[in-house]
């Protein structure tokens, strides 16, 4: 398995991935700096810390979902999936899919860790009264879970047709989902039952177990599609 993961890394970490990764991390860091300099010195440090977290959290959610949608589809694109035929004699299709998806999730976790460290570092450097609490870590871990979820959604849409426009469609749906949650109402409770949503406080709209069940279902559907559809 370790050798297989190294093989995936060689193909997944390419020029396109590097460029997108650098761009979204740069944008995230830029947002952190803008948010920390936008804090109001006339209010208390607790309020400023909360404001910095919530404003940064909203920006990170958006760029994280975009990266996960792009990365999931790009990882299983025709160009980045051709090496399967070079190792198919030694590796089953199921093992190949699971190990590759696991590699994608680990790289996304690394991406989220970079943004988490940048968030904390910029807070401590540019705001003297910055304080860290456990909820910040939980919030960023929940974003990683949201990345997994939307990555799986994009993948199940992408695998049958192999069309890059799926990236735009899924990300646009996420933006629409955010708008629905901002407006509130009965529709919000209904749609959040089927599609995961993170609040400004970094918590899932429904219970954590609900998000895990949603991811498991999506994983199984993707697994079935990848194994049995003629790709």
PyMOL commands that set and color helices and strands:
alter all, ss='L'
color gray80, all
select helices_A, chain A and resi 2-12+15-37+45-75+84-87+93-126+134-158+165-183+186-194+208-228
alter helices_A, ss='H'
color red, helices_A
deselect
rebuild
show_as cartoon
